[in-house]
Amino acid sequence: MGNLRVSGADGPTALDHRFAELGRATAGLQPPFAVVDLGAFDTNAAILRRNAIGKPLRLASKSLRCRALMRRALDQPGFKGILGFTLPEALWLAGSDEHGDFDDIVVAYPTADLEGLRKLASDDELSRRITLMVDSAEHLDFIQRHVAISPSRPLRLCLELDVSLELLGGRVHIGAHRSPVHSPEQALEMAHEIDKRPGFDLVGVMGYEGQIAGIQDAFSAAVALKYPLVRLMQRVSKAELAERRAEAVAAVRRVADIEFVNGGGTGSVISTAADPSVTEIAAGSGLYSPALFDGYRSIRPIPAAFFALPIVRRPRPGIVTALGGGWVASGVPGPDRLPKPTFPAGMRFSKTEGAGEVQTPLKGRAADGLAIGDRVWMRHAKAGELAERVNTVHLVRNGAIVDEVPTYRGEGHAFA
């Protein structure tokens, strides 16, 4: 979308037409509000499915945070199972009440939630549907110390393998700081540790290659000097990881009859799918295609999620002020964590104010064409975090709102 020509002497562009359509569909709504374009959402699902070359995609729930859109993704070919982000979330999604319509949930991060662990350990259906993440004997000790586990109802466990790139004997670490299990020998040791403890059942291995999936690798003027180094690092990491992960998985399989090996992330679906040791791929952000994906070379999904802000001030010529807008994404602080002004084209933040909690000044050639009450359309830098800002999402198809669905927040839940 960022490559589309802005309107000018040659007339309106595809960008103009798209936002004119969104504007007509949402004319009766009072901003701020969020929308998801279902046509783009479904197209992005097809892109992910194609890139996965036949391997199933496990849906990362934190990238959507909306049960209706999670169901929509899982109803499409190629998607199977959920990668959750907290145990309370997984219990809610898999529960036996009216919300319990999801199964096969792997909690992607270790938990210390005692209430949740006790609930999980005491329920046959929940313990069948939910898999916990572990990466140390300390995790196992913690659970055994606080939770009564029945050997007849074992807790399903997934072992997280650290798949970051380490150089110079580990003195240089590139990637996310996650699991302490890095080598095949450490993976084998943990598999034995789990195997000897009654009430635990090792069913999977996971590794998130953040240095590949989570780093922008497309050329831009802003990162021109960094770009060749990122590409080189990722080539080295892919080669190193393919060998080490295969050895680690083989070692674990000597101890446990594991059901799945999960890897990836939207930004590395293609390379992860090519790894023979991986049986499924985690993905989710690509369905919304937030602004960070404008900097990826390996995948360019269609922007599908937007939010609209109202213009409420005109401080001086060339500047307008939107109400709110400081919906900043998590991660290393920087300009790429700010929402992206998307339409009208050519708008930018003030360097002295950025995106503010209660007001956001916007500069650019389009400012003088905006009136009080007009809208500016934005894209969040990251995917599911948008849902933490709104109670509902308006679903748009073919120029009309077809549904309004609650986010996790709209259903009264905040899991992170």
C-alpha positions in Angstrom: 0.0 0.0 0.0 2.9 2.4 0.7 4.0 1.9 -2.9 0.8 3.2 -4.4 0.9 6.6 -6.1 -0.8 9.5 -4.2 -3.5 11.5 -5.9 -2.5 14.4 -8.0 -2.9 15.8 -11.5 -3.5 12.4 -13.0 -6.6 11.8 -10.8 -7.4 9.5 -8.0 -5.3 6.4 -7.2 -6.0 2.9 -5.9 -5.2 4.3 -2.5 -7.8 7.0 -2.9 -10.4 4.5 -4.0 -9.8 2.2 -1.2 -10.2 4.8 1.5 -13.1 6.4 -0.2 -14.8 3.0 0.0 -13.8 2.6 3.7 -15.1 6.2 4.3 -18.5 5.4 2.8 -18.8 2.2 4.7 -18.0 3.9 8.1 -19.7 7.2 7.5 -22.1 6.7 10.4 -19.4 5.9 12.9 -17.9 8.3 15.4 -14.0 8.0 15.5 -11.9 6.8 17.0 -12.7 3.3 15.8 -11.0 0.3 14.2 -11.9 -1.7 11.0 -10.7 -4.9 9.4 -11.1 -5.3 5.6 -12.3 -8.9 5.3 -11.2 -9.1 1.6 -7.6 -8.2 2.6 -7.8 -10.5 5.6 -8.8 -13.5 3.6 -6.2 -12.7 0.9 -3.5 -12.5 3.5 -4.6 -15.9 4.9 -4.1 -17.3 1.3 -0.6 -15.7 1.1 0.4 -17.3 4.4 -1.0 -20.7 3.3 0.9 -20.5 0.0 4.2 -19.6 1.7 3.7 -22.5 4.2 4.0 -25.0 1.3 1.5 -27.4 2.8 2.6 -27.3 6.4 -0.2 -26.3 8.9 -0.3 -22.8 10.3 -0.8 -22.5 14.1 -2.6 -19.2 14.6 -0.9 -16.8 17.0 -3.8 -15.4 19.1 -1.9 -12.4 20.4 -1.8 -11.2 16.8 -5.6 -11.0 16.5 -7.1 -10.8 20.0 -10.6 -11.1 18.6 -12.4 -14.5 18.8 -14.6 -13.8 15.8 -11.5 -13.2 13.6 -9.7 -16.1 15.1 -12.6 -18.4 14.1 -12.5 -16.9 10.6 -8.8 -17.7 10.2 -9.2 -21.2 11.6 -12.1 -21.9 9.3 -9.8 -21.4 6.3 -7.7 -24.2 4.8 -4.2 -24.5 6.2 -4.8 -23.2 9.7 -4.9 -25.6 12.6 -4.6 -24.9 16.3 -3.8 -21.8 18.4 -0.5 -20.4 19.8 -1.8 -18.6 22.9 0.2 -16.1 25.0 -1.1 -16.6 28.5 -2.6 -19.5 30.4 -5.7 -17.5 31.6 -6.3 -16.7 27.9 -6.0 -20.4 26.9 -8.3 -21.5 29.7 -10.9 -18.9 28.6 -10.7 -19.9 25.0 -10.8 -23.7 25.8 -13.2 -23.5 28.7 -16.3 -25.6 29.1 -18.8 -22.7 29.1 -20.1 -20.9 26.0 -16.6 -19.5 25.2 -15.0 -23.0 25.0 -15.0 -23.4 21.3 -11.3 -23.6 20.7 -9.0 -26.6 21.3 -5.4 -27.5 20.6 -4.0 -24.4 22.3 -0.2 -24.2 22.9 0.6 -21.5 25.4 3.7 -19.9 23.9 5.3 -18.6 27.1 5.9 -20.3 30.4 3.4 -19.5 33.2 3.6 -19.0 36.9 -0.2 -18.6 37.3 -1.0 -20.9 40.2 -4.8 -20.5 39.9 -4.7 -21.3 36.2 -2.3 -24.3 36.7 -4.5 -25.8 39.3 -7.6 -25.4 37.2 -5.8 -27.0 34.2 -4.6 -29.9 36.3 -8.0 -30.7 37.7 -10.0 -30.7 34.5 -9.9 -33.6 32.0 -11.1 -31.5 29.0 -8.8 -28.5 29.6 -5.8 -30.7 30.2 -6.5 -32.4 26.8 -6.9 -29.1 24.9 -4.0 -27.0 26.4 -0.3 -27.5 26.1 2.1 -25.6 28.5 5.5 -24.2 27.5 8.6 -25.1 29.6 12.3 -24.6 29.2 13.9 -25.6 32.5 13.8 -28.0 35.4 12.9 -24.9 37.5 9.6 -24.7 35.7 8.9 -28.3 36.4 9.8 -27.9 40.1 7.6 -24.9 40.4 4.6 -26.7 39.0 5.1 -29.8 41.1 5.7 -27.8 44.3 2.3 -25.9 43.9 0.0 -28.1 41.9 -1.4 -31.6 42.5 -0.8 -33.4 39.3 -2.5 -36.7 38.5 -0.5 -39.2 36.5 -3.8 -40.3 35.0 -4.3 -36.7 33.8 -0.8 -35.6 32.7 -0.1 -32.0 31.8 0.9 -31.6 28.1 4.2 -29.9 27.8 6.1 -28.2 24.9 9.8 -27.7 25.2 11.1 -24.3 23.9 14.4 -24.5 22.1 16.3 -21.2 21.9 16.8 -20.7 18.2 18.7 -17.3 18.4 22.0 -17.0 16.7 25.0 -17.2 19.0 28.5 -16.3 17.8 32.0 -16.2 19.4 31.2 -19.0 21.8 27.9 -17.4 22.9 29.5 -13.9 23.6 27.3 -12.5 20.8 23.6 -13.2 21.0 21.3 -12.2 18.1 17.6 -12.8 18.6 15.1 -13.0 21.4 16.2 -13.9 24.9 13.9 -16.8 25.6 14.8 -20.3 26.5 18.0 -21.4 28.2 17.9 -24.6 26.1 20.1 -23.9 23.1 22.0 -27.0 22.1 20.8 -30.4 21.1 22.5 -31.8 24.3 20.5 -29.4 26.5 17.3 -30.3 24.6 18.0 -34.0 25.3 18.7 -33.3 28.9 15.4 -31.5 29.3 13.5 -34.3 27.5 14.9 -36.8 30.0 14.1 -34.5 32.9 10.4 -34.3 31.8 10.3 -38.0 31.1 11.3 -39.1 34.6 8.6 -37.0 36.3 5.1 -38.5 36.6 2.3 -36.3 35.5 4.1 -34.6 32.6 3.8 -35.5 29.0 6.2 -34.0 26.5 4.3 -33.5 23.2 6.1 -30.8 21.3 9.1 -28.6 20.6 8.9 -24.9 19.7 11.4 -22.4 18.5 10.7 -18.7 17.6 13.4 -17.4 15.3 12.9 -13.7 16.1 16.2 -12.7 14.4 14.6 -13.8 11.1 10.8 -13.4 11.6 11.0 -10.3 13.7 13.5 -8.0 11.9 12.7 -5.9 8.8 14.9 -6.9 5.9 13.7 -4.8 3.0 15.8 -1.9 1.7 14.8 1.6 2.7 16.7 4.8 2.9 16.2 4.9 6.7 18.1 1.6 7.1 20.3 1.7 4.1 23.5 1.0 6.1 21.9 -1.7 8.2 20.2 -3.5 5.4 23.2 -5.6 4.0 24.2 -6.6 7.6 20.6 -7.8 8.4 20.5 -9.9 5.2 23.9 -11.4 5.9 23.0 -12.2 9.5 19.7 -13.9 8.5 21.5 -16.1 5.9 24.0 -17.2 8.5 21.3 -17.8 11.0 19.1 -19.9 8.7 21.9 -22.2 7.8 23.0 -22.6 11.4 19.5 -23.1 12.7 18.5 -25.7 10.1 21.3 -28.0 11.3 21.0 -27.3 15.1 17.2 -27.6 15.2 17.2 -30.9 13.3 19.8 -32.3 15.7 17.8 -31.1 18.7 14.5 -32.5 17.4 16.1 -35.9 16.7 17.5 -35.9 20.2 14.1 -35.2 21.8 12.4 -37.8 19.6 14.7 -40.5 21.1 13.0 -39.8 24.5 9.5 -38.6 23.7 6.9 -39.4 20.9 6.3 -35.7 20.2 3.3 -34.6 18.1 4.6 -31.3 16.6 7.6 -29.1 16.0 6.6 -25.5 15.8 8.7 -22.7 14.3 8.6 -19.4 12.6 6.4 -16.3 12.7 4.8 -14.4 9.8 8.1 -12.8 8.8 9.8 -16.2 8.3 7.1 -18.5 7.0 8.9 -19.3 3.8 12.3 -20.2 5.3 10.8 -22.0 8.3 8.5 -24.1 6.0 11.6 -25.3 4.1 13.1 -26.8 7.3 12.3 -30.5 7.2 12.4 -30.8 11.0 9.5 -28.3 11.4 6.0 -29.8 11.2 3.9 -26.6 11.7 4.4 -22.8 11.5 3.3 -20.1 13.9 1.7 -17.1 12.2 -0.9 -14.4 12.8 0.4 -10.9 12.3 0.3 -11.2 8.6 -3.5 -11.4 8.6 -3.8 -7.8 9.8 -0.5 -6.7 8.0 0.5 -3.9 10.4 2.9 -1.2 9.5 6.0 -3.1 10.5 5.5 -5.4 7.6 6.1 -2.6 5.1 9.8 -3.3 5.9 9.8 -7.0 5.1 11.1 -8.5 1.9 10.0 -12.1 2.4 6.3 -11.3 2.7 4.2 -8.3 1.8 0.6 -8.9 2.9 -2.2 -6.4 2.2 -2.9 -3.9 5.0 -6.2 -5.1 6.4 -6.5 -3.4 9.8 -6.9 0.4 10.3 -8.1 2.9 12.8 -9.6 6.3 12.2 -9.0 9.5 14.2 -10.9 12.7 14.0 -9.3 16.1 13.2 -10.1 18.5 16.0 -7.6 21.4 15.6 -5.7 23.5 13.0 -2.8 25.1 15.0 -1.4 26.8 11.9 -1.1 26.3 8.1 0.3 22.9 7.1 -0.6 21.3 10.5 -3.7 19.6 11.8 -4.3 17.9 15.1 -6.0 14.6 15.6 -7.6 13.5 18.8 -5.6 10.8 20.6 -3.5 8.5 18.5 -0.6 7.6 20.8 -1.2 3.9 20.2 2.5 2.9 20.5 3.6 -0.7 19.9 5.7 -2.7 22.2 9.4 -3.5 21.6 12.5 -1.4 21.3 11.4 2.3 21.4 11.8 4.0 18.1 9.9 5.6 15.2 8.9 2.2 13.8 6.8 1.6 16.9 4.5 4.5 16.2 1.3 4.1 14.3 1.6 5.0 10.6 -0.4 7.8 9.1 -1.8 6.2 6.0 -4.5 8.4 4.5 -4.5 11.1 3.3 -1.1 10.2 2.0 1.9 12.3 2.8 1.1 13.0 6.5 3.9 12.7 9.1 4.3 13.3 12.9 5.8 16.3 14.5 9.3 15.4 15.7 8.7 17.2 19.0 5.4 15.6 19.8 5.0 12.3 17.9 1.9 10.3 18.5 0.2 11.6 21.7 -2.1 10.2 24.3 -4.7 13.0 23.8 -3.6 14.8 20.7 -1.4 14.0 17.6 -0.2 16.9 15.4 0.2 15.8 11.8 2.1 17.7 9.1 2.2 17.3 5.4 0.8 18.5 2.1 -2.6 17.0 2.8 -3.1 19.0 6.1 -4.5 22.1 4.5 -7.2 20.0 2.7 -8.5 18.6 6.0 -11.3 20.3 7.9 -12.4 19.9 11.6 -14.3 16.7 11.8 -12.5 15.0 8.9 -10.7 11.7 9.5 -7.1 10.5 9.3 -6.6 6.8 8.8 -3.8 5.1 10.7 -2.2 1.6 10.8 -0.8 0.2 14.1 2.8 -0.7 14.0 2.1 -4.2 15.4 -0.9 -6.5 14.9 -3.0 -7.6 17.9 -2.0 -4.7 20.1 -4.5 -2.6 18.2 -7.3 -4.7 19.8 -6.1 -3.4 23.2 -7.3 0.1 22.3 -10.8 -0.7 21.1 -13.8 -2.7 22.4 -15.0 -3.7 19.0 -13.8 -4.1 15.4 -16.0 -3.2 12.4 -15.7 -5.7 9.7 -15.9 -4.3 6.2 -16.5 -6.1 2.9 -17.2 -4.6 -0.6 -17.7 -1.1 0.7 -20.1 -2.0 3.6 -19.9 -2.9 7.2 -21.0 -6.5 7.5 -20.5 -7.0 11.3 -19.2 -5.5 14.5 -17.3 -8.0 16.7 -15.8 -7.6 20.2 -12.1 -7.7 20.9 -10.7 -9.4 24.0 -11.0 -6.0 25.7 -14.6 -5.7 24.5 -15.3 -9.0 26.2 -13.8 -7.8 29.4 -10.4 -9.4 29.2 -6.8 -8.1 29.2 -4.4 -11.0 29.2 -1.1 -9.1 29.0 
